[in-house]
Amino acid sequence: MKKWMIGLLCGVTLTLLTAAVSSSTIQGTLFPSMVTVHNGNEAKTMDVTEDGGVINYKGKAYVPLRLFSEAMGASVGYEPASEATNGVHKIDIYQGVAPIQWNLVRTEDVFPKSQDFCRSFPMPFYIMPTNSESLGDTRNFKMRVHSLMNENITVEPIELTFEITDEAGQVVYSRPLPPLSGVIPGNFGFYAEVSWDHTGLDGLEVPSGNYFIKLKRPDKVSYKVLGSDEEQSVGINRAMGCNLELFRITI
């Protein structure tokens, strides 16, 4: 009887331990899928039909976190469980920002005073960053491309990059803008709204201090007057406070 009771207790203990172990695991089935992530104006298709892809568990689809997060424009940071994380795995997802779009605007509405002043310099074309609405706003900005020509023109794709640099000139944040091309009416331009959440390329908040809002731009822009096949170019220069490629903010 004693041996039987010991055997019974061992069996019960083994059953409980087995149940405890199995409760922390799941058994799913592979769920071959072709997934398309639509992110703003872009679409990215992923073939997740192989091992390590999507699995089905009790009628629900489970996806690889990093694979799908990065496809949606986010980045994933992982820190294993430790005393510092209170014994849990720490996962940070840094979400991508909204897509950038170019908006048409009349140049004289943007530069009602500086337009005539800057016409005295050979700079019929502006590419520069500005504050969004308030001079004290250190998070939202407008990147501008403006023509001070009277003619309607078509421009070749203009490659631009929004950058944040520190006082040493080191880039702490960078984001390419959609290339701008096509027709720009005379004395019109385009602006794109961008934002910066005061974090660096590593996703961490930058220290307080002075930073420069910069629009990285080409040295010249190729264009044609509408209705003409003659290709011309205009230099992107700065003079007397006109057409500056950067300005300073303090956070």
C-alpha positions, 0 to 999 in steps of 0.5 A: 500500500505504501509503495502504491501511494508513493507511486500515485503521488509521483504520478500526480506530481508528474502530471501537474508538472507536465501540465505546468510546462505545456501551459507555457507553450502553444502548438500551432500549424503553419499558415502559408500566406502572402501578406501585403503591407500598405504603408502610405503610398507604398506597398510591400509584399512578403512571402511567408509560406516557409518555416518561421512565417505565420502560424495558426493557433485556435483560429487566430493568425500569429505573425513574426513581430520584427518582420511585420513591424519593419515592413510597416516602417517601424523598428524593433528593440529587444531586451531579454528578461532580467532583474532590470526588466522585472523578469519580463522580456522588454520589446520596444516598437518605434513606429514609422511617421506619416508619409510626406506629401508635397503641397502647391502654394503661391510663392508671394504668400510665403515670402511677401517681403523677401521675394522682391529683395531676393530678386536682386540676386541671381537666385530665381529658385529657392530650396530651404527649410522653414518653421511650420507655424510658430518660431517656437515650435521645435518639432514641426517644420516645412521644407520648401521648393519655390520658383521666382520665375515668371514662366511655368517650368517642368523640373527633373526629379529633385532629391531632397533629405530632411536632416537634423545635425548637432553643433559638431555637424553630426547627423542625429536624424535623417529622412529622405523626402519624396522626389519632387518633379513635374510642373511648377507654375511661375511664382509658385512652389511646393512645401512638405510638412515634416516633424521630429520627435527629438529622438536620434537615429537610435530611437533615443531622445537626444540631449538638450542643446542647439540643433540645426534643421537642414534641407540637404539639396542639390547644387542645381536644378534642371528644368524646361520652360513649359512648351520648350525642349531646351533644357536649362539649369539653375544654381541653388545658391545663398546670399544675404540671408536668402535661400539658407539651407539650415537654421538653428533651434534650441531644445 
